[in-house]
Amino acid sequence: MLDPYFKAMLDAAAEAGAPSLDTLEPEAAREVYRTLKFGEEPPIGPVESRDFTVPGKAGPIPVRHYSPKGAAAVTPGIVFFHGGGWVIGDLETHDDVCRRLADLTGYRVLAVDYRLAPENRFPASHDDCLSATNWAFENAASIGFDPARIATCGDSAGGNLSAAIAIDLRDAGQHKLAMQVLMYPVTTFTVTTESMDRLAEGFFLTKAGMHYFRDSLFGDTGLGADPRVSVLDVKDLSGLPAAFVSTAGYDPLSDEGIAYVKALQAAGVDVDHRHYDGFIHGFYNLAALAPAVLGAYDDVVGALKKRLG
């Protein structure tokens, strides 16, 4: 059954006749996404942050570094990639998510403001996230990261990026990632799942919205099957770091997330999968709306603590 708080939100949006983001020009959609508020966020402990840039293939990449107040000189590190279909989202839209992760874990977090489509089509976002993650390993001492305990983490498109970067690092063999956190991830652009059709409309993320994001990301390049983005199609997933994967019962991406869990498990990867039957896509951003979301954060934190200490 759909969580009553999410149901009330969806009902109110339908009654208001709010335009879906996929009907807007990218910059307008970004502005709407930035201004979405669903009440007062539950309290977050003191977390210090600073913005700077790290070098990328196409120029400087903006990042935001979070450090819980009073943290040890060195902690495990989380490299975070925001969601938004590679088209919307930024450091501000996921600031609360990163602060909450830093507060609850006691770890430092580095959030990456990668280039967005359609102005910067695939693989621009992927390249930025890979560059920033490699930078985090190579400069771990300067940002208080323990290089032996670094995880990638992201939601939706960011979950896809987290999975893809984990594969890249395994293949490169230069840096060893300790964990990957995939929050309701996109895992394929080559398969249409039953959940994508069954939940095509009415549950925040829509099938039309995913088509909008796909077309913005790839244009006419035909790169949707590229294994750097359709990670479910990667033939060899063995040797990847332990994973935490969350999926939601009212999310069109549910089936592809579950399929990736099964593929990782078949490859011998240690996977902690949590499925939230009554939740919708994007729920980590909705802690101000639905009290049960805080329990989902506890699950992420527990998985991180289990593997990173």
C-alpha positions as CSV (number, residue, x, y, z in Angstrom):
1,M,0.0,0.0,0.0
2,L,1.2,3.5,-0.9
3,D,2.5,5.4,2.2
4,P,-0.3,7.8,3.1
5,Y,2.1,10.8,3.2
6,F,3.3,10.1,-0.3
7,K,-0.3,9.6,-1.4
8,A,-1.3,12.9,0.0
9,M,1.6,14.6,-1.8
10,L,0.7,13.0,-5.2
11,D,-3.0,13.8,-4.7
12,A,-2.2,17.4,-4.0
13,A,0.0,17.7,-7.1
14,A,-2.7,16.1,-9.3
15,E,-5.3,18.5,-7.9
16,A,-3.1,21.5,-8.4
17,G,-2.4,20.5,-12.0
18,A,1.3,21.1,-11.6
19,P,3.2,20.6,-14.9
20,S,5.5,17.6,-15.1
21,L,9.1,18.4,-15.4
22,D,9.4,16.7,-18.8
23,T,7.1,19.3,-20.3
24,L,9.5,22.1,-19.4
25,E,12.7,23.4,-21.0
26,P,15.7,22.1,-19.0
27,E,16.5,25.4,-17.2
28,A,12.9,25.8,-16.2
29,A,12.7,22.2,-15.0
30,R,15.9,22.8,-13.0
31,E,14.5,25.8,-11.3
32,V,11.2,24.0,-10.4
33,Y,13.2,21.1,-8.9
34,R,15.4,23.5,-6.9
35,T,12.3,25.1,-5.3
36,L,10.4,21.9,-4.4
37,K,9.8,21.9,-0.6
38,F,7.7,19.6,1.4
39,G,7.9,21.0,4.9
40,E,10.6,21.4,7.5
41,E,13.4,18.8,7.3
42,P,14.0,16.7,10.5
43,P,16.9,18.1,12.5
44,I,20.4,17.4,11.2
45,G,23.5,17.7,13.4
46,P,26.2,20.3,12.8
47,V,28.0,19.6,9.5
48,E,30.5,22.0,8.1
49,S,30.7,22.4,4.3
50,R,32.9,24.2,1.8
51,D,32.8,24.5,-2.0
52,F,35.7,24.2,-4.4
53,T,36.6,22.6,-7.7
54,V,38.6,19.6,-8.8
55,P,40.2,19.1,-12.2
56,G,38.2,17.3,-14.9
57,K,38.8,16.3,-18.6
58,A,36.7,19.3,-19.7
59,G,37.6,21.8,-17.0
60,P,37.1,22.4,-13.3
61,I,34.3,20.3,-11.6
62,P,32.4,22.0,-8.7
63,V,32.2,19.9,-5.6
64,R,31.0,20.4,-2.0
65,H,32.8,18.8,0.9
66,Y,30.9,18.0,4.1
67,S,32.5,17.2,7.4
68,P,30.6,16.4,10.6
69,K,31.6,18.8,13.4
70,G,34.1,17.2,15.7
71,A,34.9,14.4,13.2
72,A,38.2,12.5,13.5
73,A,41.1,13.7,11.4
74,V,40.5,10.8,9.0
75,T,37.1,9.1,8.4
76,P,35.6,6.9,5.7
77,G,34.6,8.9,2.7
78,I,31.5,9.0,0.5
79,V,31.7,10.4,-3.0
80,F,28.1,11.5,-3.8
81,F,26.4,11.9,-7.2
82,H,23.0,13.6,-7.2
83,G,19.9,12.4,-9.1
84,G,17.8,14.2,-11.6
85,G,17.9,12.2,-14.8
86,W,21.3,13.7,-15.7
87,V,19.3,16.9,-16.6
88,I,18.2,18.5,-13.3
89,G,19.6,18.5,-9.8
90,D,22.7,20.1,-8.3
91,L,24.6,20.6,-5.1
92,E,21.6,22.5,-3.6
93,T,18.9,20.0,-4.4
94,H,20.7,17.3,-2.5
95,D,22.4,19.3,0.2
96,D,20.1,17.9,2.9
97,V,20.7,14.4,1.7
98,C,24.5,14.8,2.0
99,R,24.3,16.6,5.3
100,R,22.1,13.8,6.7
101,L,24.5,11.1,5.5
102,A,27.5,13.0,7.0
103,D,25.7,13.5,10.3
104,L,24.4,10.0,10.7
105,T,27.6,8.2,9.6
106,G,30.2,10.6,11.0
107,Y,31.9,10.3,7.6
108,R,33.0,13.0,5.3
109,V,31.1,13.4,2.0
110,L,32.2,14.9,-1.3
111,A,29.3,15.8,-3.6
112,V,30.0,16.2,-7.3
113,D,28.2,18.9,-9.4
114,Y,28.7,17.1,-12.7
115,R,27.8,18.6,-16.1
116,L,24.2,18.2,-17.1
117,A,22.4,17.3,-20.4
118,P,21.3,18.3,-22.9
119,E,24.0,21.0,-23.0
120,N,26.5,18.3,-22.1
121,R,25.5,14.9,-23.4
122,F,26.7,11.5,-22.3
123,P,29.5,10.7,-21.4
124,A,30.1,14.2,-19.9
125,S,28.4,13.4,-16.5
126,H,30.1,10.0,-16.3
127,D,33.5,11.5,-17.1
128,D,33.1,14.2,-14.4
129,C,32.1,11.7,-11.8
130,L,35.0,9.4,-12.6
131,S,37.5,12.3,-12.5
132,A,36.2,13.5,-9.2
133,T,36.3,10.0,-7.7
134,N,39.9,9.5,-8.8
135,W,40.7,12.9,-7.4
136,A,39.2,11.9,-4.0
137,F,41.5,8.8,-3.9
138,E,44.6,10.8,-5.0
139,N,43.9,13.6,-2.5
140,A,42.4,11.7,0.3
141,A,44.7,13.2,2.9
142,S,43.7,16.7,2.0
143,I,39.9,16.0,2.5
144,G,40.1,13.7,5.5
145,F,39.2,10.5,3.6
146,D,40.6,7.1,4.5
147,P,41.6,5.9,0.9
148,A,41.0,2.3,2.0
149,R,37.4,3.1,3.0
150,I,35.8,5.2,0.2
151,A,32.3,4.5,-1.1
152,T,30.4,5.9,-4.1
153,C,26.8,6.8,-3.5
154,G,24.0,8.3,-5.5
155,D,20.2,8.3,-6.1
156,S,18.5,7.6,-9.4
157,A,20.8,8.9,-12.1
158,G,23.3,9.3,-9.4
159,G,22.8,5.6,-8.4
160,N,23.6,4.7,-12.0
161,L,26.7,6.8,-11.9
162,S,27.7,5.2,-8.6
163,A,27.4,1.8,-10.2
164,A,29.2,2.8,-13.4
165,I,32.1,4.4,-11.5
166,A,32.5,1.2,-9.4
167,I,32.8,-0.8,-12.6
168,D,35.3,1.7,-14.1
169,L,37.5,1.6,-11.0
170,R,37.5,-2.2,-10.9
171,D,38.5,-2.3,-14.6
172,A,41.3,0.3,-14.2
173,G,42.7,-1.4,-11.1
174,Q,44.3,1.8,-9.8
175,H,42.0,2.6,-6.9
176,K,40.0,0.1,-4.9
177,L,36.5,1.2,-3.9
178,A,35.2,-0.2,-0.6
179,M,31.5,0.1,-1.3
180,Q,28.8,1.3,-3.7
181,V,25.5,2.7,-2.6
182,L,22.7,2.7,-5.3
183,M,19.5,4.5,-4.3
184,Y,16.7,3.5,-6.7
185,P,19.2,3.4,-9.5
186,V,18.7,3.6,-13.3
187,T,20.4,0.5,-14.6
188,T,19.4,0.1,-18.2
189,F,18.2,2.0,-21.3
190,T,17.9,-1.1,-23.4
191,V,15.0,-2.9,-21.6
192,T,11.5,-1.6,-20.8
193,T,10.4,-3.3,-17.6
194,E,7.0,-4.3,-16.2
195,S,7.2,-1.7,-13.4
196,M,8.0,1.0,-16.0
197,D,4.8,0.2,-17.8
198,R,2.6,-0.4,-14.8
199,L,3.7,2.7,-12.9
200,A,4.0,4.9,-16.0
201,E,2.0,7.8,-14.6
202,G,1.0,9.2,-11.3
203,F,3.9,8.4,-9.0
204,F,6.3,11.4,-9.3
205,L,8.7,9.8,-11.8
206,T,6.9,8.9,-15.0
207,K,7.7,6.9,-18.1
208,A,7.5,10.1,-20.2
209,G,9.9,11.7,-17.8
210,M,12.4,8.9,-18.3
211,H,12.1,9.3,-22.1
212,Y,12.7,13.0,-21.7
213,F,15.8,12.3,-19.7
214,R,17.0,9.6,-22.1
215,D,16.6,11.9,-25.1
216,S,18.3,14.8,-23.3
217,L,21.2,12.6,-22.3
218,F,21.9,10.8,-25.6
219,G,20.3,12.9,-28.3
220,D,20.8,11.0,-31.6
221,T,24.1,9.5,-30.5
222,G,22.7,6.0,-30.1
223,L,24.8,5.5,-26.9
224,G,21.9,4.2,-24.7
225,A,23.4,0.7,-24.8
226,D,26.8,1.9,-23.7
227,P,27.9,-0.2,-20.7
228,R,29.1,3.0,-18.9
229,V,25.4,3.8,-18.5
230,S,23.4,0.6,-19.1
231,V,25.2,-1.2,-16.3
232,L,22.6,-4.1,-16.3
233,D,24.1,-5.1,-19.7
234,V,27.7,-5.4,-18.4
235,K,28.7,-9.0,-19.0
236,D,31.0,-9.4,-16.1
237,L,30.1,-7.9,-12.7
238,S,32.4,-10.0,-10.6
239,G,35.0,-8.4,-8.4
240,L,32.9,-5.3,-7.7
241,P,32.7,-3.8,-4.2
242,A,29.9,-4.6,-1.8
243,A,26.7,-2.9,-2.7
244,F,23.7,-1.4,-0.9
245,V,20.7,-1.1,-3.2
246,S,17.3,0.4,-2.4
247,T,14.2,0.1,-4.5
248,A,10.6,1.3,-4.0
249,G,7.3,-0.4,-4.6
250,Y,5.8,2.6,-6.5
251,D,8.8,3.5,-8.5
252,P,8.9,2.8,-12.3
253,L,12.6,1.9,-11.9
254,S,11.9,-0.8,-9.3
255,D,12.2,-3.8,-11.7
256,E,15.5,-2.7,-13.2
257,G,17.0,-2.0,-9.7
258,I,15.9,-5.5,-8.6
259,A,17.3,-7.0,-11.8
260,Y,20.7,-5.4,-11.1
261,V,20.6,-6.7,-7.5
262,K,20.1,-10.3,-8.9
263,A,22.9,-9.7,-11.5
264,L,25.3,-8.6,-8.8
265,Q,24.5,-11.5,-6.6
266,A,24.9,-14.0,-9.5
267,A,28.4,-12.5,-10.0
268,G,29.3,-13.2,-6.3
269,V,29.0,-9.5,-5.1
270,D,28.0,-8.9,-1.5
271,V,24.7,-7.1,-1.8
272,D,22.4,-5.7,0.8
273,H,19.0,-5.0,-0.9
274,R,16.2,-3.1,0.8
275,H,12.8,-2.8,-0.9
276,Y,10.3,-0.2,0.5
277,D,6.9,-1.4,-0.6
278,G,5.0,1.8,0.1
279,F,7.6,4.3,-1.2
280,I,7.9,6.3,-4.4
281,H,10.9,7.3,-6.4
282,G,12.9,10.1,-4.8
283,F,12.0,9.3,-1.3
284,Y,15.5,10.1,0.2
285,N,14.7,13.8,-0.7
286,L,11.3,13.6,1.1
287,A,12.3,13.1,4.8
288,A,10.4,16.3,5.5
289,L,7.2,14.7,4.2
290,A,7.2,11.1,5.3
291,P,8.5,10.1,8.7
292,A,9.3,6.5,7.5
293,V,12.1,7.9,5.3
294,L,14.3,8.3,8.3
295,G,14.1,4.5,8.8
296,A,15.4,4.2,5.2
297,Y,18.4,6.4,6.1
298,D,19.1,4.2,9.1
299,D,19.3,1.2,6.7
300,V,21.8,3.0,4.5
301,V,23.9,4.1,7.5
302,G,23.8,0.5,8.9
303,A,25.1,-0.9,5.6
304,L,27.9,1.7,5.4
305,K,28.9,1.1,9.0
306,K,28.9,-2.7,8.5
307,R,31.4,-2.4,5.6
308,L,33.4,0.8,6.3
309,G,33.4,0.8,10.1
